[in-house]
């Protein structure tokens, strides 16, 4: 009998089971799917050993019973590869549930067909009295390995097609498992075919399955990989899996995200102690799971208890934490309550909405938010709008509108601000409020900014600026753009390609934090030396203060509509702005008032020597064709 490789495989599987059950409290659904396949591999090894023993002992075991065991072994081989396919489909379930369901049904049908064919066709048992060359032959063998290779081919095709949706380590682990199985089958087939007459046989398929299972366990399915090492709570990987399970089984759970002010907490306790204390405290409540998402977030999952005041729940959490840690200073927190998973299309959708709301619901002063269907629908609308905007940008549906700017000194329109619009598939306009912030977050603002600049360069190239009475066009720059290495050189290359004079472009720059300011100033200096000019936009709001006028090489300072409105409505604001305007003009800079809408505002702006006026009183942003016609009509 040659069962050493199978015995080694059994030993490998026993080790996997021992480690798995030690850590089983942290197991998630993918771990459980792996466990079922591991059990089928273990059963396959046992049946393989038993079949060899029974073939080798024909005087002890009935031949029909021996054939039955041999067929059951072949059934487990098919079962192992089918479960492997279902295991791989787990990552695709949340992306394409219909495909997942269809493939699971197909796999089940293939398994049933394989079982029926193997169990219903005759198998031959060959016994060697020397015990060196016992084996089985017949149609069940051909059916088993044909179906096994077919299922593995389907598995490979699916994980290659959906590789960007499959966890990278799972992709690698499954390939290793399949490779080991194929190599083991090839070795077994070649060696047994070529050297069986010499009494040399090797049964390596079962061992290769066990080794493949060990690889996947080490890389992916050790339940301890689901734990946050500092706090002992379950981690983000486990959270994704658990949400998928809840949605699939329609479990009646509520999720509470708790975001603590770690800056305050670190004054009282160091980060590790604080996080451990939070986890330990949350686990004392009647909760199903406690997850740790990132530095600030804990997520509690509980069975629904009907309507209950969230502030009471939050106070219970807080009081318990304070009592256990002798803390007497309030730690601010934000609490988001998700009470209805049916509002979400998938687990990925739920996690995306949770992340979005956690970032955008900014109150940390004991903010408690009940996440209603209205809130979720608003977020979904934003997600849909983001898809539209990303598609419009990718398709080049970017259009620049121009808002004329009036010069009080020249008594005509001498410039304009270039304002971007996108168009959706139906060619409807999408306004900046729907996409600028999101594109700054995901970096697409860099591509968009380049398209806007090229459009303005093309406008200048195609029109006689002097004949139109234009001194320059204002182009908005995002601070994200300006912080990029090589940004200035790239814009200079574009300007040279269109052959435009840089004096016709003025860049508007808004405030930025200290991070990245060195790159910003360096890029501004390069552009200024080439001949471009700069305006400081939104002066008086955010961080745009006197330091920016001192540090940045600007020539124009713009007050935005909110500041201008305050000037006309608030005596204190007008006093402060008058002083600022006097200081700015003393530095020989020009002043722009934005958002001017009435003749009374026009008269006041002229009286205080504001240089430029921009607003709906003269014109809203208009297309380039309308802008040219506007200038021709008004600048005669």
Secondary structure by P-SEA (a helix, b strand, c coil): cccaaaaaaaaaaaaaaaaaaaacccccaaaaaaaaaaaaaaaaaaaaaaaaaaaaccccccaaaaaaaaaaaaaaaaaaaaaaaaaaacccccccaaaaaaaaaaaaaaaaaaaaaaacbbbbbbbbccccccccccaaaaaaaaaaaaaaaaaaaaaaaacccccaaaaaaaaaaaaaaaaaaaaaaaaaacccccccccccaaaaaaaaaaaaaaaccccccccccccccccaaaaaaaaaaaaaaccbbbbbbbbcaaaaaaacccaaaaaaaaaaaaaaccccccccccccbbbbbbcccccccaaaaaaaaaaaaaaaccccbbbbbbbbbbccccccccaaaaaaaaaaaaaaccccccccccccaaaaaaaaaaaaaaaaaaaaaaaccbbbbbbbbbbcccccccbbbbbbbbbccccccccccccaaaaaaacaaaaaaaaaaaaaaaaaaacccccccccbbbbbbbcccccccaaaaaaaaaaaaaccccccbbbbbccccccaaaaaaaaaaaaaaabbbbbbcccccccccaaaaacccccbbbbcaaaaaaaaccaaaaaaaaaaaaaaaaacbbbbbcccccaaaaaaaaaacccccccccccccccaaaaaaaaaaccc
